[in-house]
Structure formats: structure tokens, C-alpha cells
Amino acid sequence: MANAGNTVLVLGATGGIGGEVARQLRDRGWQVRALHRGVAQAGEQRDGMAWIRGDAMRREDVVAAAAGCDVIVHAVNPPGYRRWSELVLPMIDNTIAAATAVGATVVLPGTIYNYGPDAFPVLREYSPQRPHTRKGTVRVELERRLQQATQPHPLSAGTCRVLIVRAGDYFGPQVGNSWFSQGLVKPGQPVKAVNLPGAPGVGHQWSYLPDVARTMVQLLERRATLPAFARFHMAGHWDADGTQMAAAIGRTVVAHGGAAPHVRAFPWWLVTLASPFVATLRELREMRYLWRQPVRMANDPLRAVLGEEPHTPLDAAVQATLLGLGCLPGAKAPLTAPGNPQSPARLPA
């Protein structure tokens, strides 16, 4: 259990991973603050959290909100892949400024954009980071700045600690925009078909969002024993041939009285056709390489610290996800929560 008085600021608390981490920390006894531009009044108490009006792009807002915090969860990202070069680095600089001012630990949901094909097929924390995309280059610089912030410097007012957790493509009942919810199935509709983005026979790694958040929380509770700049990879759910996630969706649909959905190839041709006219699809197409070759992460350092990785069985995780998306009989309307650094904003039907 977290020590009494532990206080955390979450940037991106209305998003998938940010919201899940915030709720789990709250349930573990943390005092949670959430920075959000849409808060009606400063300090609004809702869902057991203090919501603070502010913008992650305004340094003064982040610094003020972080006063007295032990941890800052940096789970905010530009939506739909857009404006990365304009927004990603200024936002992390603001978080670093706030964290160094109070000596806090920064928690970052990492991506695999940092890595190029020379590091595939198995990624480890120390694998070389030589990305071939613009977004990957930005993420490498982001992490460089975080690492630099953990090291004393004569011109710096202080240092912070950093915890980075990388995982596969997110899925879960409140994940928001993701490959699962916008590519494989259609939220709010019965599952009649499942689209497969990957090349035939190519494996893919998935991560159940509550498991990712649980991993971050458990690592945070051990943060005093971790290096100042700590990085961990999760193994998640490995789909060895790219069809096992679709099979789990099919089993879940049938178990809830539906007909087995058709499995078909994702319409990459449509993405290619529309990408010159739609910025989001153009950025999405740049990341197709992650579906053309197997990429997975080894979790040995994580298991060494935690003993085992939090892991929900695949069928249970898929059922919770489809219920949350409103895709099963009797399910509620889908929950929307944009915010997965590895997910598209909207995919073609």
C-alpha cells in the first residue's frame, strides 16, 4: 500500500492510460490531482480526485498543480498522431520543470516508436534506439531530456526521477481510441467482423490497459529502490501469428449468444488512398511497419523487481473490453477516453 500522504499529479487523466493509473492510485490510497482544461472550477472534487483547471502546454499551470507532489504521471499526447513536433517536447519540458522543482518522479507510458528495425524482433530496455520515423525521433529526444533531468547539473535547480513503462498496443474497457477499438471492431455495434491489420502470420503484442496501470502502480510503490532513470518492458499478450486476438473476440461473441464474426484484412489500401488528404491517416500509414514484422518485448527486468507481471487472462480481458465498448448484448454505451500514445485517432470502417 502507498504511504500516507503520497500525492500524484496526472496529466491526461481523461485518457485511457492516464485515467486508469489515476483510478488505481486513488484506490491504493494516493491523493490524486488531475490537470484538465475543461474543469469548471479550480479544485473540483470528482471521482475521489481533485480536478485542477490547467493546460499541459502552459508551464505555469503544470508547475502550480505539481506543488507538493511526489509523482507526476505524464500520460498526455497529441490526439490522432498530429502535431507531434509542435506539442510533444514542450509538454515534457513543462513536466520536467515541475518535477525538478519538487523532486518528483515522472512516470511515462513509453512507446516502441523509439526503436527501428535494427532492434527487432525482441526489444529490451537497452536495445539501440535508431528510429526511422519522425515520431520515433521525437520520442528518442523526449526520453533523452528525461534522462538528462535525472542527472545533477550546475545550471539546474534540481533533479527528478523517471519511470518509463513500455507495453504493446493497448486494449481495455476504457482505453478510448486504439487499434482494438477503432481498427479491429466498431464501438457500440455488435461484432460482425474483425479486421486484421497485420501481415499474414506476423505476430503482434497487445497489453490489457488495467494490467499496464497495475504494473506502473506496483513499480511506483517500489520507486525508492529503483534507479533514478528506470525503464521496464511488459510482455503483455503475445499473438504469435496475428490471429489469436481475433479468435478470442470470436469466442467471446459466441459465448454471449452472437454468431462467430468474419475475419478479414484491414483496408490498408483505403488508408493509402486517403492519406494525401487526411493528416491522421498519413501519420497512421507511416507506422504500418509495426504490423509487417513481429515486434515483442522481453520483461526479465520487470519480473526481477515485481516477481511476476500483472496479467489478466486473454478471454477475460477481451470480454471486459467488448463490454466496455458496447459490443456485446446488454452492454452499456461505449466509454470514450482518448489517449493511447500508440493508437490512431480514427480508422476507416
C-alpha positions as CSV (number, residue, x, y, z in Angstrom):
1,M,0.0,0.0,0.0
2,A,1.2,3.5,-0.8
3,N,2.5,5.6,2.2
4,A,0.0,8.0,3.7
5,G,0.4,11.5,2.1
6,N,1.6,10.3,-1.3
7,T,0.4,12.8,-3.8
8,V,0.3,12.4,-7.6
9,L,-0.5,14.8,-10.4
10,V,-1.9,13.1,-13.5
11,L,-1.6,14.8,-16.9
12,G,-4.0,13.1,-19.3
13,A,-6.4,11.8,-16.6
14,T,-9.3,11.8,-19.1
15,G,-7.4,9.5,-21.4
16,G,-7.0,5.7,-21.4
17,I,-3.8,5.0,-19.5
18,G,-3.8,8.3,-17.5
19,G,-7.3,7.6,-16.3
20,E,-6.6,4.0,-15.4
21,V,-3.5,4.9,-13.5
22,A,-5.3,7.7,-11.7
23,R,-8.1,5.4,-10.6
24,Q,-5.8,2.6,-9.4
25,L,-3.6,5.1,-7.5
26,R,-6.7,6.6,-5.9
27,D,-7.9,3.1,-4.8
28,R,-4.4,2.5,-3.3
29,G,-4.8,5.5,-1.0
30,W,-3.0,8.1,-3.0
31,Q,-4.1,11.7,-3.2
32,V,-4.8,12.3,-6.9
33,R,-4.8,15.6,-8.7
34,A,-5.8,15.7,-12.3
35,L,-4.9,18.6,-14.6
36,H,-7.6,19.3,-17.3
37,R,-8.5,22.3,-19.4
38,G,-12.3,21.6,-19.1
39,V,-12.6,21.7,-15.3
40,A,-15.5,24.1,-14.4
41,Q,-13.9,25.3,-11.2
42,A,-10.4,25.0,-9.7
43,G,-10.0,22.2,-7.2
44,E,-13.3,20.4,-8.2
45,Q,-13.7,17.1,-6.3
46,R,-14.9,14.3,-8.6
47,D,-14.5,10.5,-8.5
48,G,-12.3,10.8,-5.5
49,M,-9.8,13.1,-7.2
50,A,-9.1,16.8,-7.2
51,W,-9.5,18.2,-10.7
52,I,-7.4,21.3,-11.4
53,R,-8.0,23.7,-14.3
54,G,-4.9,23.9,-16.5
55,D,-3.2,23.1,-19.7
56,A,-0.1,20.8,-20.1
57,M,1.2,23.3,-22.7
58,R,1.4,26.1,-20.1
59,R,4.4,25.6,-17.8
60,E,3.0,27.8,-15.1
61,D,-0.1,25.6,-14.9
62,V,1.8,22.4,-14.6
63,V,4.3,23.8,-12.0
64,A,1.5,25.2,-9.9
65,A,-0.5,22.0,-10.0
66,A,2.6,19.9,-9.1
67,A,3.4,21.8,-5.9
68,G,3.8,19.2,-3.1
69,C,3.5,16.2,-5.4
70,D,5.7,13.1,-5.1
71,V,4.8,11.8,-8.6
72,I,3.8,13.2,-12.0
73,V,2.2,10.9,-14.4
74,H,2.8,12.2,-17.9
75,A,0.1,10.5,-20.0
76,V,-0.8,13.3,-22.3
77,N,-0.3,13.1,-26.0
78,P,-1.4,15.0,-29.1
79,P,-4.5,13.3,-30.5
80,G,-4.5,11.4,-33.7
81,Y,-0.7,11.4,-34.2
82,R,-1.0,15.1,-35.2
83,R,1.4,18.0,-34.4
84,W,3.9,15.8,-32.6
85,S,6.8,18.0,-33.5
86,E,5.0,21.0,-32.1
87,L,3.5,19.6,-28.9
88,V,5.3,16.6,-27.5
89,L,8.6,18.2,-26.5
90,P,7.1,21.4,-25.0
91,M,4.8,19.3,-22.9
92,I,7.5,17.1,-21.5
93,D,9.7,20.1,-20.8
94,N,6.9,21.6,-18.7
95,T,6.6,18.3,-16.8
96,I,10.3,18.2,-16.2
97,A,10.3,21.7,-14.9
98,A,7.5,20.9,-12.5
99,A,9.1,17.6,-11.3
100,T,12.6,19.1,-10.8
101,A,11.0,21.9,-8.8
102,V,9.6,19.5,-6.2
103,G,11.9,16.5,-6.7
104,A,9.1,14.3,-8.0
105,T,9.2,11.0,-10.0
106,V,7.9,11.3,-13.6
107,V,6.0,8.3,-14.9
108,L,5.9,7.9,-18.7
109,P,3.9,5.4,-20.7
110,G,6.5,4.6,-23.3
111,T,6.2,3.6,-26.9
112,I,8.1,1.4,-29.3
113,Y,8.4,4.2,-31.8
114,N,11.9,4.8,-30.4
115,Y,13.2,1.7,-32.0
116,G,14.0,1.0,-35.6
117,P,14.0,-2.4,-37.4
118,D,17.6,-3.0,-36.4
119,A,16.3,-3.6,-32.8
120,F,13.6,-6.0,-33.8
121,P,12.2,-8.6,-33.3
122,V,12.7,-8.7,-29.5
123,L,13.0,-5.3,-27.7
124,R,14.9,-4.9,-24.5
125,E,15.4,-1.8,-22.3
126,Y,18.9,-1.4,-23.6
127,S,18.2,-2.1,-27.3
128,P,19.6,0.7,-29.6
129,Q,17.2,3.5,-30.4
130,R,17.6,4.3,-34.1
131,P,14.1,5.1,-35.3
132,H,13.1,5.5,-39.0
133,T,10.1,7.8,-38.4
134,R,9.6,11.3,-37.4
135,K,7.5,10.3,-34.3
136,G,10.2,7.9,-33.3
137,T,12.8,10.7,-33.4
138,V,10.7,12.9,-31.2
139,R,10.3,10.1,-28.7
140,V,14.0,9.5,-28.5
141,E,14.6,13.2,-27.8
142,L,11.8,13.1,-25.2
143,E,13.5,10.3,-23.3
144,R,16.9,11.9,-23.6
145,R,15.5,15.0,-21.9
146,L,14.0,12.9,-19.2
147,Q,17.3,11.1,-18.6
148,Q,19.2,14.3,-18.5
149,A,16.8,15.7,-15.9
150,T,17.8,12.8,-13.5
151,Q,21.4,13.9,-13.6
152,P,22.8,16.8,-11.4
153,H,23.8,19.8,-13.4
154,P,25.4,23.1,-12.2
155,L,22.9,25.2,-14.1
156,S,19.8,23.2,-12.9
157,A,17.8,24.0,-9.9
158,G,17.3,20.3,-9.1
159,T,16.7,16.8,-10.4
160,C,13.8,14.4,-10.7
161,R,13.4,10.6,-11.0
162,V,11.9,8.9,-14.0
163,L,10.0,5.7,-14.6
164,I,9.2,4.5,-18.1
165,V,7.0,1.5,-18.8
166,R,6.6,0.2,-22.4
167,A,3.8,-2.1,-23.4
168,G,2.2,-3.4,-26.6
169,D,-1.0,-2.0,-28.2
170,Y,-3.5,-1.2,-25.6
171,F,-6.9,-2.7,-25.2
172,G,-9.4,-2.5,-22.4
173,P,-12.9,-1.3,-21.4
174,Q,-11.9,2.4,-21.1
175,V,-8.9,2.6,-23.5
176,G,-10.5,5.1,-25.8
177,N,-9.0,5.3,-29.3
178,S,-6.9,2.3,-30.0
179,W,-6.2,-0.3,-32.7
180,F,-8.6,-2.7,-30.9
181,S,-11.5,-0.2,-30.7
182,Q,-11.0,1.6,-34.0
183,G,-9.3,-1.0,-36.2
184,L,-10.4,-4.5,-35.1
185,V,-14.1,-3.8,-34.1
186,K,-16.6,-0.9,-34.1
187,P,-17.5,0.5,-30.7
188,G,-21.2,0.5,-29.9
189,Q,-22.0,-2.1,-32.5
190,P,-22.3,-5.9,-32.4
191,V,-19.2,-7.6,-33.7
192,K,-20.0,-8.9,-37.2
193,A,-16.4,-8.8,-38.5
194,V,-12.9,-8.4,-37.1
195,N,-10.2,-6.6,-39.2
196,L,-6.7,-7.9,-39.0
197,P,-4.1,-5.1,-39.6
198,G,-1.1,-7.4,-39.6
199,A,0.5,-9.2,-42.4
200,P,-0.4,-13.0,-42.5
201,G,1.4,-15.0,-39.9
202,V,3.1,-11.9,-38.3
203,G,2.9,-11.9,-34.5
204,H,1.8,-8.8,-32.5
205,Q,2.0,-7.8,-28.9
206,W,-1.1,-6.5,-27.0
207,S,-1.4,-5.1,-23.5
208,Y,-4.5,-5.0,-21.3
209,L,-4.8,-1.5,-20.0
210,P,-5.6,-2.3,-16.4
211,D,-2.6,-4.6,-16.3
212,V,-0.3,-1.8,-17.6
213,A,-1.7,0.6,-15.0
214,R,-1.3,-2.0,-12.2
215,T,2.3,-2.5,-13.3
216,M,3.0,1.2,-13.0
217,V,1.4,1.4,-9.6
218,Q,3.4,-1.5,-8.2
219,L,6.6,0.0,-9.6
220,L,5.8,3.3,-8.1
221,E,5.3,1.7,-4.7
222,R,8.9,0.5,-5.1
223,R,10.3,3.7,-6.6
224,A,12.8,4.3,-3.8
225,T,14.6,1.1,-4.7
226,L,14.7,1.8,-8.5
227,P,17.4,3.6,-10.4
228,A,16.9,7.3,-10.9
229,F,16.2,6.6,-14.6
230,A,14.3,3.3,-14.7
231,R,12.9,1.6,-17.8
232,F,10.8,-1.5,-17.9
233,H,9.1,-3.5,-20.7
234,M,6.0,-5.6,-20.4
235,A,5.3,-8.9,-22.2
236,G,1.6,-8.5,-22.2
237,H,-0.3,-10.8,-24.6
238,W,1.7,-12.2,-27.4
239,D,-0.4,-13.0,-30.5
240,A,2.1,-15.4,-32.2
241,D,0.6,-15.4,-35.7
242,G,-1.7,-12.3,-35.6
243,T,-4.9,-14.3,-35.4
244,Q,-5.2,-15.1,-31.7
245,M,-6.8,-11.8,-30.7
246,A,-9.4,-12.2,-33.4
247,A,-10.1,-15.8,-32.2
248,A,-10.6,-14.5,-28.6
249,I,-13.0,-11.9,-29.8
250,G,-14.9,-14.6,-31.7
251,R,-15.1,-16.9,-28.7
252,T,-16.4,-14.0,-26.6
253,V,-19.1,-13.1,-29.1
254,V,-20.3,-16.7,-29.4
255,A,-20.3,-17.1,-25.6
256,H,-22.7,-14.1,-25.4
257,G,-25.1,-15.6,-27.9
258,G,-23.8,-14.0,-31.1
259,A,-22.7,-15.5,-34.4
260,A,-19.0,-16.0,-35.0
261,P,-17.7,-12.8,-36.7
262,H,-16.0,-12.9,-40.1
263,V,-12.2,-12.3,-40.1
264,R,-10.9,-10.0,-42.8
265,A,-7.9,-8.0,-43.7
266,F,-7.7,-4.4,-42.6
267,P,-8.2,-2.0,-45.5
268,W,-4.7,-0.5,-45.7
269,W,-5.4,0.3,-49.4
270,L,-8.0,2.8,-48.2
271,V,-5.6,4.4,-45.8
272,T,-3.0,4.7,-48.6
273,L,-5.7,6.2,-50.9
274,A,-6.9,8.8,-48.4
275,S,-3.6,9.6,-46.7
276,P,-2.7,12.5,-49.1
277,F,-5.9,14.3,-48.0
278,V,-6.2,13.2,-44.3
279,A,-3.3,14.1,-42.0
280,T,-4.2,11.4,-39.4
281,L,-4.2,8.6,-42.0
282,R,-1.0,9.9,-43.4
283,E,0.6,9.6,-40.0
284,L,-1.0,6.2,-39.4
285,R,0.4,4.9,-42.7
286,E,3.9,5.8,-41.5
287,M,3.5,3.3,-38.6
288,R,2.4,0.4,-40.8
289,Y,5.9,-1.2,-40.4
290,L,4.9,-2.3,-36.9
291,W,2.3,-4.6,-38.4
292,R,4.6,-6.0,-41.1
293,Q,7.1,-7.7,-38.8
294,P,6.9,-9.3,-35.4
295,V,7.9,-7.0,-32.5
296,R,7.7,-8.1,-28.9
297,M,9.2,-7.0,-25.6
298,A,11.2,-9.1,-23.1
299,N,10.1,-8.4,-19.5
300,D,13.0,-10.0,-17.5
301,P,13.9,-6.8,-15.5
302,L,10.2,-6.3,-14.6
303,R,9.8,-9.8,-13.3
304,A,13.1,-9.4,-11.3
305,V,11.5,-6.4,-9.5
306,L,7.9,-7.5,-9.2
307,G,8.2,-11.2,-9.1
308,E,5.7,-11.5,-11.9
309,E,4.0,-9.2,-14.4
310,P,0.3,-8.4,-13.7
311,H,-1.6,-10.4,-16.3
312,T,-5.3,-10.9,-16.9
313,P,-6.2,-14.0,-19.0
314,L,-6.9,-13.0,-22.6
315,D,-10.5,-14.1,-22.8
316,A,-11.4,-12.3,-19.6
317,A,-9.6,-9.2,-20.8
318,V,-11.3,-9.3,-24.2
319,Q,-14.8,-9.8,-22.6
320,A,-14.3,-6.8,-20.4
321,T,-13.1,-4.8,-23.3
322,L,-16.0,-5.7,-25.6
323,L,-18.5,-5.0,-22.8
324,G,-16.9,-1.6,-22.2
325,L,-17.1,-0.8,-25.9
326,G,-20.8,-1.6,-26.0
327,C,-20.2,-4.5,-28.5
328,L,-22.0,-7.3,-26.5
329,P,-25.7,-7.8,-25.7
330,G,-26.7,-5.9,-22.7
331,A,-23.6,-3.7,-22.7
332,K,-23.7,-0.1,-21.9
333,A,-22.9,2.6,-24.5
334,P,-19.1,2.7,-25.2
335,L,-16.9,4.7,-23.0
336,T,-14.7,7.3,-24.7
337,A,-11.3,8.2,-23.4
338,P,-8.8,9.4,-26.0
339,G,-5.2,8.8,-25.0
340,N,-3.1,5.9,-26.1
341,P,0.3,7.0,-27.4
342,Q,0.4,4.1,-29.7
343,S,-3.1,4.4,-31.2
344,P,-4.7,6.1,-34.1
345,A,-7.4,8.7,-33.7
346,R,-9.9,7.1,-36.1
347,L,-9.6,4.3,-38.6
348,P,-11.7,3.7,-41.7
349,A,-14.6,1.4,-41.4
